[in-house]
Amino acid sequence: MRLEVLLAKQAEKDLERVPGYVASKLKAWVALILKVGLRETRAVKGYHDEPLHGDRAGQRSIRLSRSYRAFYRITQTGEVEIVLILEVNKHDY
């Protein structure tokens, strides 16, 4: 079964607004997932993939830069869905 990565409508809008280097890093993350799989990609320390808690329980985040995070979840069908891309500081989420 081939893993798919989906963009939620909000993530599509967010991707249009972020700097180019942030969009490039997200595309590289997606390409890595498609090449080696999610489990192996989570192990890449540069993305700081981590599970979230509270209002975002069930989602995970990756760091795209010091200021930008992408939030994703695994759907019931096993697809990776990027929910949103957000400019944050350490107190925002």
Rosetta constraint file for C-alpha pairs under 8 A:
AtomPair CA 3 CA 34 HARMONIC 6.60 0.50
AtomPair CA 3 CA 37 HARMONIC 7.53 0.50
AtomPair CA 3 CA 78 HARMONIC 7.51 0.50
AtomPair CA 3 CA 79 HARMONIC 6.13 0.50
AtomPair CA 3 CA 80 HARMONIC 7.67 0.50
AtomPair CA 4 CA 34 HARMONIC 7.41 0.50
AtomPair CA 4 CA 79 HARMONIC 5.21 0.50
AtomPair CA 4 CA 80 HARMONIC 6.25 0.50
AtomPair CA 5 CA 30 HARMONIC 6.88 0.50
AtomPair CA 5 CA 79 HARMONIC 6.00 0.50
AtomPair CA 5 CA 80 HARMONIC 4.70 0.50
AtomPair CA 5 CA 81 HARMONIC 5.77 0.50
AtomPair CA 5 CA 82 HARMONIC 7.36 0.50
AtomPair CA 6 CA 79 HARMONIC 7.17 0.50
AtomPair CA 6 CA 80 HARMONIC 6.09 0.50
AtomPair CA 6 CA 81 HARMONIC 4.59 0.50
AtomPair CA 6 CA 82 HARMONIC 6.12 0.50
AtomPair CA 7 CA 11 HARMONIC 5.73 0.50
AtomPair CA 7 CA 12 HARMONIC 6.08 0.50
AtomPair CA 7 CA 81 HARMONIC 5.68 0.50
AtomPair CA 7 CA 82 HARMONIC 4.97 0.50
AtomPair CA 7 CA 83 HARMONIC 6.61 0.50
AtomPair CA 8 CA 12 HARMONIC 6.37 0.50
AtomPair CA 8 CA 81 HARMONIC 6.56 0.50
AtomPair CA 8 CA 82 HARMONIC 6.02 0.50
AtomPair CA 8 CA 83 HARMONIC 5.23 0.50
AtomPair CA 8 CA 84 HARMONIC 7.17 0.50
AtomPair CA 9 CA 13 HARMONIC 6.47 0.50
AtomPair CA 9 CA 83 HARMONIC 7.94 0.50
AtomPair CA 10 CA 14 HARMONIC 6.14 0.50
AtomPair CA 10 CA 83 HARMONIC 6.70 0.50
AtomPair CA 10 CA 84 HARMONIC 5.76 0.50
AtomPair CA 11 CA 15 HARMONIC 5.97 0.50
AtomPair CA 11 CA 82 HARMONIC 6.38 0.50
AtomPair CA 11 CA 83 HARMONIC 5.53 0.50
AtomPair CA 11 CA 84 HARMONIC 4.13 0.50
AtomPair CA 11 CA 85 HARMONIC 5.78 0.50
AtomPair CA 12 CA 16 HARMONIC 6.67 0.50
AtomPair CA 12 CA 84 HARMONIC 7.93 0.50
AtomPair CA 13 CA 17 HARMONIC 6.90 0.50
AtomPair CA 14 CA 18 HARMONIC 6.44 0.50
AtomPair CA 14 CA 84 HARMONIC 6.63 0.50
AtomPair CA 14 CA 85 HARMONIC 5.66 0.50
AtomPair CA 14 CA 86 HARMONIC 7.36 0.50
AtomPair CA 15 CA 23 HARMONIC 6.32 0.50
AtomPair CA 15 CA 85 HARMONIC 6.87 0.50
AtomPair CA 18 CA 22 HARMONIC 6.33 0.50
AtomPair CA 18 CA 23 HARMONIC 6.65 0.50
AtomPair CA 19 CA 23 HARMONIC 6.64 0.50
AtomPair CA 20 CA 24 HARMONIC 6.11 0.50
AtomPair CA 21 CA 25 HARMONIC 6.22 0.50
AtomPair CA 22 CA 26 HARMONIC 6.35 0.50
AtomPair CA 22 CA 64 HARMONIC 5.78 0.50
AtomPair CA 22 CA 65 HARMONIC 6.73 0.50
AtomPair CA 22 CA 68 HARMONIC 7.31 0.50
AtomPair CA 23 CA 27 HARMONIC 6.22 0.50
AtomPair CA 24 CA 28 HARMONIC 6.17 0.50
AtomPair CA 25 CA 29 HARMONIC 6.22 0.50
AtomPair CA 25 CA 64 HARMONIC 5.96 0.50
AtomPair CA 26 CA 30 HARMONIC 6.26 0.50
AtomPair CA 26 CA 64 HARMONIC 6.58 0.50
AtomPair CA 26 CA 70 HARMONIC 7.86 0.50
AtomPair CA 27 CA 31 HARMONIC 6.11 0.50
AtomPair CA 28 CA 32 HARMONIC 6.13 0.50
AtomPair CA 29 CA 33 HARMONIC 6.30 0.50
AtomPair CA 29 CA 41 HARMONIC 7.59 0.50
AtomPair CA 30 CA 34 HARMONIC 6.30 0.50
AtomPair CA 31 CA 35 HARMONIC 6.11 0.50
AtomPair CA 32 CA 36 HARMONIC 5.91 0.50
AtomPair CA 32 CA 37 HARMONIC 7.08 0.50
AtomPair CA 32 CA 41 HARMONIC 6.43 0.50
AtomPair CA 33 CA 37 HARMONIC 4.46 0.50
AtomPair CA 33 CA 38 HARMONIC 5.06 0.50
AtomPair CA 33 CA 40 HARMONIC 7.78 0.50
AtomPair CA 33 CA 41 HARMONIC 5.85 0.50
AtomPair CA 34 CA 38 HARMONIC 7.87 0.50
AtomPair CA 36 CA 40 HARMONIC 6.21 0.50
AtomPair CA 36 CA 41 HARMONIC 6.94 0.50
AtomPair CA 37 CA 41 HARMONIC 6.25 0.50
AtomPair CA 38 CA 42 HARMONIC 6.05 0.50
AtomPair CA 39 CA 43 HARMONIC 6.76 0.50
AtomPair CA 40 CA 44 HARMONIC 7.15 0.50
AtomPair CA 42 CA 47 HARMONIC 7.54 0.50
AtomPair CA 42 CA 48 HARMONIC 7.77 0.50
AtomPair CA 42 CA 49 HARMONIC 5.61 0.50
AtomPair CA 43 CA 49 HARMONIC 7.74 0.50
AtomPair CA 44 CA 48 HARMONIC 7.37 0.50
AtomPair CA 44 CA 49 HARMONIC 7.99 0.50
AtomPair CA 45 CA 49 HARMONIC 7.60 0.50
AtomPair CA 46 CA 63 HARMONIC 7.64 0.50
AtomPair CA 47 CA 62 HARMONIC 5.18 0.50
AtomPair CA 47 CA 63 HARMONIC 5.02 0.50
AtomPair CA 47 CA 64 HARMONIC 6.73 0.50
AtomPair CA 48 CA 61 HARMONIC 7.77 0.50
AtomPair CA 48 CA 62 HARMONIC 5.56 0.50
AtomPair CA 48 CA 63 HARMONIC 5.90 0.50
AtomPair CA 49 CA 60 HARMONIC 6.76 0.50
AtomPair CA 49 CA 61 HARMONIC 5.61 0.50
AtomPair CA 49 CA 62 HARMONIC 4.57 0.50
AtomPair CA 49 CA 63 HARMONIC 7.19 0.50
AtomPair CA 50 CA 60 HARMONIC 5.42 0.50
AtomPair CA 50 CA 61 HARMONIC 5.56 0.50
AtomPair CA 50 CA 62 HARMONIC 6.77 0.50
AtomPair CA 51 CA 57 HARMONIC 7.54 0.50
AtomPair CA 51 CA 58 HARMONIC 7.31 0.50
AtomPair CA 51 CA 59 HARMONIC 6.17 0.50
AtomPair CA 51 CA 60 HARMONIC 4.25 0.50
AtomPair CA 51 CA 61 HARMONIC 6.54 0.50
AtomPair CA 52 CA 56 HARMONIC 5.61 0.50
AtomPair CA 52 CA 57 HARMONIC 5.25 0.50
AtomPair CA 52 CA 58 HARMONIC 6.77 0.50
AtomPair CA 52 CA 59 HARMONIC 5.67 0.50
AtomPair CA 52 CA 60 HARMONIC 5.30 0.50
AtomPair CA 52 CA 61 HARMONIC 6.95 0.50
AtomPair CA 53 CA 57 HARMONIC 4.23 0.50
AtomPair CA 53 CA 58 HARMONIC 7.43 0.50
AtomPair CA 53 CA 59 HARMONIC 7.94 0.50
AtomPair CA 56 CA 60 HARMONIC 7.98 0.50
AtomPair CA 58 CA 73 HARMONIC 6.56 0.50
AtomPair CA 59 CA 71 HARMONIC 6.50 0.50
AtomPair CA 59 CA 72 HARMONIC 5.52 0.50
AtomPair CA 59 CA 73 HARMONIC 4.63 0.50
AtomPair CA 59 CA 74 HARMONIC 7.66 0.50
AtomPair CA 60 CA 71 HARMONIC 5.64 0.50
AtomPair CA 60 CA 72 HARMONIC 5.38 0.50
AtomPair CA 60 CA 73 HARMONIC 6.16 0.50
AtomPair CA 61 CA 69 HARMONIC 6.32 0.50
AtomPair CA 61 CA 70 HARMONIC 5.53 0.50
AtomPair CA 61 CA 71 HARMONIC 4.42 0.50
AtomPair CA 61 CA 72 HARMONIC 6.22 0.50
AtomPair CA 62 CA 69 HARMONIC 5.57 0.50
AtomPair CA 62 CA 70 HARMONIC 5.40 0.50
AtomPair CA 62 CA 71 HARMONIC 6.63 0.50
AtomPair CA 63 CA 67 HARMONIC 7.98 0.50
AtomPair CA 63 CA 68 HARMONIC 6.21 0.50
AtomPair CA 63 CA 69 HARMONIC 4.66 0.50
AtomPair CA 63 CA 70 HARMONIC 6.60 0.50
AtomPair CA 64 CA 68 HARMONIC 5.36 0.50
AtomPair CA 64 CA 69 HARMONIC 5.46 0.50
AtomPair CA 64 CA 70 HARMONIC 6.87 0.50
AtomPair CA 65 CA 69 HARMONIC 7.12 0.50
AtomPair CA 67 CA 87 HARMONIC 5.42 0.50
AtomPair CA 67 CA 88 HARMONIC 5.49 0.50
AtomPair CA 67 CA 89 HARMONIC 6.40 0.50
AtomPair CA 68 CA 85 HARMONIC 6.95 0.50
AtomPair CA 68 CA 86 HARMONIC 5.57 0.50
AtomPair CA 68 CA 87 HARMONIC 4.44 0.50
AtomPair CA 68 CA 88 HARMONIC 5.96 0.50
AtomPair CA 69 CA 85 HARMONIC 5.70 0.50
AtomPair CA 69 CA 86 HARMONIC 5.41 0.50
AtomPair CA 69 CA 87 HARMONIC 6.47 0.50
AtomPair CA 69 CA 88 HARMONIC 7.01 0.50
AtomPair CA 70 CA 82 HARMONIC 6.93 0.50
AtomPair CA 70 CA 83 HARMONIC 7.52 0.50
AtomPair CA 70 CA 84 HARMONIC 5.83 0.50
AtomPair CA 70 CA 85 HARMONIC 4.32 0.50
AtomPair CA 70 CA 86 HARMONIC 6.36 0.50
AtomPair CA 71 CA 82 HARMONIC 5.92 0.50
AtomPair CA 71 CA 83 HARMONIC 5.52 0.50
AtomPair CA 71 CA 84 HARMONIC 5.43 0.50
AtomPair CA 71 CA 85 HARMONIC 6.30 0.50
AtomPair CA 72 CA 80 HARMONIC 6.74 0.50
AtomPair CA 72 CA 81 HARMONIC 5.42 0.50
AtomPair CA 72 CA 82 HARMONIC 4.19 0.50
AtomPair CA 72 CA 83 HARMONIC 5.10 0.50
AtomPair CA 72 CA 84 HARMONIC 7.21 0.50
AtomPair CA 73 CA 80 HARMONIC 5.91 0.50
AtomPair CA 73 CA 81 HARMONIC 5.40 0.50
AtomPair CA 73 CA 82 HARMONIC 6.62 0.50
AtomPair CA 73 CA 83 HARMONIC 7.06 0.50
AtomPair CA 74 CA 78 HARMONIC 5.69 0.50
AtomPair CA 74 CA 79 HARMONIC 5.57 0.50
AtomPair CA 74 CA 80 HARMONIC 4.76 0.50
AtomPair CA 74 CA 81 HARMONIC 6.14 0.50
AtomPair CA 75 CA 79 HARMONIC 5.25 0.50
AtomPair CA 75 CA 80 HARMONIC 6.38 0.50
AtomPair CA 75 CA 81 HARMONIC 6.71 0.50
AtomPair CA 88 CA 92 HARMONIC 5.66 0.50
AtomPair CA 88 CA 93 HARMONIC 7.52 0.50
